[in-house]
Amino acid sequence: MRIDVVMPTYNSNKGIFPLVLESIRRYVPLNRLIVVDRYSSDGTVELIKEKFPDALIIQTSASLGYARYIGIKFVETEWFAFIDSDVIVLPQWFRVLSGFMKHERIGAVEGSYIQLADILYTQEFRLIIDIYKYINNSILDNQVSLIKYKLPLSKMNILNILKNGLTDVRPIFNNSLIRTEAVKDWVPNPYLNAYEDLAVAQHIIRRGYYWLTINIPLVLHGNPPRSNLNKLRASIRKGLWEGAGIKYTGIPRDFVALYTVTRLLGALYRLVRNKDPFNLAMRIAFLLSLPSNKYLVVKR
């Protein structure tokens, strides 16, 4: 079986992006690459055309949620993947996830990831790329994986928020394999720029399907920062973006307030225990941007 891949892009031609495209070419049984680009000016589109001459490239200034919606409309295959522009697919990604496609009530399945954004661009990063050597048939076949499913938003409670934040209702989304039938009628809020992953997952669940997360690292995610200063800037950008966008998710306000406070307290704990200022910077930025739409789209 071949699948379409939908990839939103916005000045994505940096860091690991060439590896992202190469990993799709090598490890995904591709029918067509569908790129929804926010008028990139850094050579993103040109590199995609070089690597995938038959790619469908749509340029729009729409929100991220609406960009994904546009991409879905051009999908031709029974299943398709959302693979983000900062995700390197590992060799076993499709073999592991496609095993769940035969179950008629599964609407989406995704793998776990190794977060490269937490690793400085040094020798440590070059070593982590060697994970290609170690993720092979023998490791995967002998590993007892933990399969989790996402809850409907209506079943989220205070305990979920305190223990796991939004993880119980929000998927990883950067490497999701999705049944096209489950999302063909999804229409996003035009302002949905952050948490579109949650919106898509909740739509699939309301349709009566399951969204599964497989606890096996099947992708590498994020551009390793060149310095701690760059990492701090990225943390602040993410906080501003997510804080501005969470109001369009449908999450009840009291849960948003609880989530904001608990994550902020957790960040303070990490600062004291681990000397980690990055999470705290993100959580403060999140809090400050909650009332505003200013950072729905963060310049890249």
BELHU-V493787 format. One record per helix or strand. SS is the DSSP state (2 for helix, 1 for strand). FROM is the first residue (numbers start at 1). TO is the last residue. If there is no record, write none. Layout:
BEGIN
ss->(SS SS)
from->(FROM FROM)
to->(TO TO)
END
This chain:
BEGIN
ss->(1 2 1 2 1 2 1 1 2 1 2 2 2 2 1 2 2 1 2 2 1 2 2 2)
from->(3 17 30 44 56 64 79 87 93 106 116 123 131 137 147 153 158 175 180 196 210 228 253 277)
to->(9 27 37 51 59 73 83 89 98 115 118 128 134 142 149 155 164 179 183 206 221 248 274 289)
END
